[in-house]
Amino acid sequence: MHTLAKTRSLVRRGAAAVGAAALALPVVSHAQAVDVSGVVQEIQAQRQPILAIGAAVFTVLIAAAIWKWLRRAT
């Protein structure tokens, strides 16, 4: 019986925490929007080097697969 009472107490505390968070959400939703344009521009500026690195890695993987295929064929 003690375990059941403890479980109910934990459920009530959890429900209270969820209720408090639900009441706080409308306040946060009326906050001023965050300007992310600088971050987006920085990510777009890094796109070309990342694509070059990805292409190089892909080329090495393909070359290794071809090498393995040729070694197995002979």
C-alpha positions in Angstrom: 0.0 0.0 0.0 2.9 2.3 0.8 4.2 1.9 -2.8 0.8 2.8 -4.3 0.6 6.0 -2.2 4.2 6.9 -3.2 3.3 6.4 -6.9 0.2 8.6 -6.6 2.3 11.3 -5.0 4.8 11.2 -7.8 2.1 11.3 -10.4 0.5 14.4 -8.7 3.9 16.1 -8.7 4.5 15.3 -12.3 1.0 16.6 -13.3 1.7 19.8 -11.4 5.0 20.2 -13.2 3.4 19.6 -16.6 0.6 22.1 -15.7 3.1 24.8 -14.7 5.0 24.3 -17.9 1.8 24.5 -20.0 0.9 27.8 -18.3 4.4 29.2 -19.0 4.3 28.4 -22.7 2.0 31.2 -23.8 4.3 33.7 -22.2 7.3 32.4 -24.2 5.4 32.3 -27.5 4.9 36.1 -27.3 8.6 36.8 -27.1 10.4 38.6 -29.8 11.7 36.4 -32.6 15.3 35.5 -32.7 17.3 36.8 -35.7 19.0 33.8 -37.3 20.0 35.3 -40.6 23.7 35.6 -39.6 23.8 31.9 -38.7 22.1 30.9 -42.0 24.5 33.0 -44.0 27.5 31.4 -42.2 26.1 27.9 -42.9 25.6 28.8 -46.5 29.2 30.1 -46.7 30.5 26.8 -45.5 28.5 24.8 -48.0 31.1 24.7 -50.8 34.1 23.4 -48.6 31.9 20.8 -47.0 30.7 19.6 -50.5 34.3 19.4 -51.6 35.3 17.3 -48.6 32.3 15.0 -49.1 33.2 14.5 -52.8 36.8 13.7 -51.9 35.7 11.1 -49.3 33.2 9.6 -51.7 35.8 9.4 -54.4 38.2 7.5 -52.0 35.4 5.1 -51.0 34.6 4.4 -54.6 38.3 3.9 -55.5 38.7 1.5 -52.6 35.6 -0.5 -53.7 36.9 -0.7 -57.3 40.4 -1.7 -56.1 38.8 -4.5 -53.9 36.6 -5.6 -56.9 39.6 -5.7 -59.2 41.7 -7.7 -56.7 38.9 -10.2 -56.2 38.5 -10.6 -60.0 42.1 -11.6 -60.6 
